[in-house]
Amino acid sequence: MIDLSTTYLGMRLRSPLVAAASPISRNVELARQLEEAGLGAIVMYSLFEEQIIHNSLELDRMLSHGAESFAEALSYLPEHGAYSVGPERYLEQVTALKKALSIPVIGSLNGVSAGGWVHYARLIQDAGADAIELNIYFVPIDTNLTSTELENIYVELVRAVRAEISIPLAVKIGPYFTALPNFAWRLMEAGANALVLFNRFYQPDLDLEQLSVRPNLQLSTSGDLRLPLRWIALLYGRIPVEFAISSGVHSAIDALKGLMAGASVATMASALLRGRAPDIVRNVLRDMELWLTEHEYESIEQLRGSMSQRAVAEPAAFERANYIRVLEDYRPPYAIGSHNDLTGRMLYPFLGDES
């Protein structure tokens, strides 16, 4: 039998497939079916900083309004815990999943600024979460904000959440940093036990008829795997943390690539949302076992990091060498410079009209 178990965030998982933060975790029965299919762990849907702050402000407004009108107003508010607003529902769902599942349940906090809201990290821990994934998403538009200042904001947030909890902490970030290895090291020093690469930012679209900006969620494809695959391969062995590959894991081959680059787990969301999630997990794990058997591997541990930059025969392939080789080796499917090829003349005007 092939051993598909892996270690992530200090926990032994039965398989390297993890359900990433998504609406799937809202359904306890579906989560149970995923566990039966072989899922290693599940990450809760995200609790956003804005939700927590809004809830606090709304509760404060109700209390203040009652105090300013008549004293008996407070008696109309239900006892603490008897009503359920956004953050409270989230904590209840963590507890419900923990009661229903034997696999680890990882809470997810999504925010950008250190503040009182990070106290919910401890509440999520107290609700039973085995670990927390901190998803940091910040769009810098202030022209006075430097890259160093932005990184400091991230690091301070990680440090603040780490101070609230004793359970493992994973940090999920985007790829848009000028010196990612150094930044990853700083996140580790601030308390991150694992890095999840990368966050998929959903870019808005423009509606030309309505002249409006509209949200546009596009699920990932296997083509999105390239970016996190490259950076995990570069960082594995350099930063003493575990890695989770995110964005683009849709098949057994995708997952195996991530593990061979150096990831401890492969997280899936889009693939699970596209079809019957339990069957997808079951099929991916089956195909992984078949591939490992065919290539004479006995376990996941045996192949982890075997294609990281430090392990491959040509380490430069992960750096500029790949960029240069791709451009040099590419041969367009048309005759460049041909009189009869308008596209060739448009792309390569320096060739003139000579064949």
Long-range contacts (C-beta under 8 A, 24 or more apart in sequence): 2-288, 2-289, 2-292, 2-293, 2-297, 2-298, 2-299, 3-298, 3-299, 3-300, 3-301, 4-38, 4-285, 4-288, 4-289, 4-299, 4-300, 5-299, 5-300, 6-40, 6-259, 6-264, 6-265, 6-300, 6-301, 6-304, 7-242, 7-264, 8-40, 8-41, 8-194, 8-242, 8-244, 8-264, 8-265, 9-104, 9-106, 9-130, 9-131, 9-168, 9-169, 9-170, 9-193, 9-194, 9-242, 10-168, 10-193, 11-41, 11-104, 11-130, 11-131, 11-168, 13-40, 13-41, 13-103, 13-104, 13-265, 14-38, 14-40, 14-103, 15-39, 15-40, 15-285, 16-40, 16-255, 16-259, 16-263, 16-264, 16-265, 16-266, 16-300, 17-255, 17-265, 17-266, 17-268, 17-281, 17-284, 17-285, 18-42, 18-43, 18-106, 18-244, 18-265, 18-266, 18-267, 18-268, 19-43, 19-267, 19-268, 19-269, 19-272, 19-277, 20-246, 20-267, 20-268, 20-269, 21-45, 21-46, 21-108, 21-133, 21-135, 21-269, 22-269, 22-272, 22-273, 23-273, 24-269, 24-272, 24-273, 24-277, 25-93, 25-97, 26-93, 28-93, 28-96, 28-97, 28-100, 30-277, 30-278, 31-97, 31-100, 31-101, 32-100, 32-101, 33-277, 33-278, 34-272, 34-277, 34-278, 34-281, 35-101, 35-102, 35-103, 36-278, 37-277, 37-278, 37-279, 37-281, 37-282, 37-285, 38-281, 38-282, 38-285, 39-103, 39-281, 40-103, 40-104, 40-265, 41-103, 41-104, 41-105, 41-106, 41-130, 41-265, 42-97, 42-101, 42-103, 42-104, 42-105, 42-106, 43-106, 43-107, 43-108, 43-133, 43-267, 44-90, 44-93, 44-94, 44-97, 44-105, 44-106, 44-107, 44-108, 44-129, 45-108, 46-108, 46-109, 46-110, 46-135, 47-86, 47-87, 47-90, 47-107, 47-108, 47-109, 47-110, 47-120, 47-124, 48-110, 48-111, 49-109, 49-110, 49-111, 49-112, 49-113, 49-115, 49-117, 51-86, 51-87, 52-86, 52-87, 52-117, 52-120, 53-115, 53-117, 54-86, 55-85, 55-86, 55-87, 56-116, 56-117, 58-85, 59-85, 87-120, 87-123, 90-124, 91-123, 91-124, 91-127, 92-127, 94-124, 94-127, 94-128, 94-129, 95-127, 95-128, 98-127, 98-128, 98-129, 104-130, 104-131, 105-129, 105-130, 106-130, 106-131, 106-132, 106-133, 106-170, 107-131, 107-132, 107-133, 108-132, 108-133, 108-134, 108-135, 109-133, 109-134, 109-135, 109-161, 110-134, 110-135, 110-136, 110-137, 111-135, 111-136, 111-157, 112-136, 112-137, 112-138, 112-153, 112-157, 113-153, 113-157, 114-153, 114-156, 114-157, 114-159, 114-160, 118-157, 118-160, 118-161, 118-164, 119-164, 121-161, 121-164, 121-165, 122-164, 122-165, 125-164, 125-165, 125-166, 125-167, 129-167, 130-167, 130-168, 131-167, 131-168, 131-169, 131-170, 131-193, 132-161, 132-165, 132-167, 132-168, 132-169, 132-170, 133-169, 133-170, 133-171, 133-172, 133-196, 134-158, 134-161, 134-169, 134-170, 134-171, 134-172, 134-192, 135-172, 135-196, 135-199, 136-171, 136-172, 136-173, 136-199, 137-174, 137-199, 137-201, 147-177, 147-178, 151-177, 151-183, 151-186, 154-183, 154-187, 155-186, 155-187, 155-190, 156-190, 158-187, 158-190, 158-191, 158-192, 159-190, 159-191, 161-191, 162-190, 162-191, 162-192, 163-191, 168-193, 168-194, 169-193, 169-194, 170-194, 170-195, 170-196, 170-244, 171-195, 171-196, 172-196, 172-197, 172-198, 172-199, 172-246, 173-197, 173-198, 173-199, 174-198, 174-199, 174-201, 175-227, 175-228, 175-231, 180-231, 180-235, 181-234, 181-235, 181-238, 181-239, 184-235, 184-239, 184-241, 185-239, 188-239, 188-240, 188-241, 192-241, 193-241, 193-242, 194-241, 194-242, 194-243, 194-244, 194-264, 195-235, 195-239, 195-241, 195-242, 195-243, 195-244, 196-243, 196-244, 196-246, 196-267, 197-228, 197-231, 197-232, 197-235, 197-243, 197-244, 197-245, 197-246, 198-227, 198-228, 198-231, 198-246, 198-247, 199-246, 199-247, 200-224, 200-246, 200-247, 219-270, 219-273, 219-274, 220-247, 220-248, 220-250, 220-269, 220-270, 220-271, 221-248, 221-250, 221-270, 222-248, 222-249, 222-250, 222-251, 222-254, 223-248, 224-248, 225-249, 225-254, 225-257, 225-258, 228-258, 229-257, 229-258, 229-261, 230-261, 230-318, 232-258, 232-261, 232-262, 232-263, 232-308, 233-261, 233-262, 233-307, 233-308, 233-309, 233-318, 234-308, 234-309, 234-318, 235-262, 236-261, 236-262, 236-263, 236-305, 236-308, 236-309, 236-310, 237-262, 237-305, 237-308, 237-310, 238-310, 251-284, 251-287, 252-284, 252-285, 252-286, 252-287, 252-288, 252-290, 252-291, 253-287, 253-291, 255-284, 255-288, 256-288, 256-291, 256-292, 256-303, 257-307, 259-300, 259-303, 259-304, 260-303, 260-304, 260-305, 260-306, 260-307, 260-308, 261-305, 261-307, 261-308, 262-304, 262-305, 262-308, 263-304, 264-304
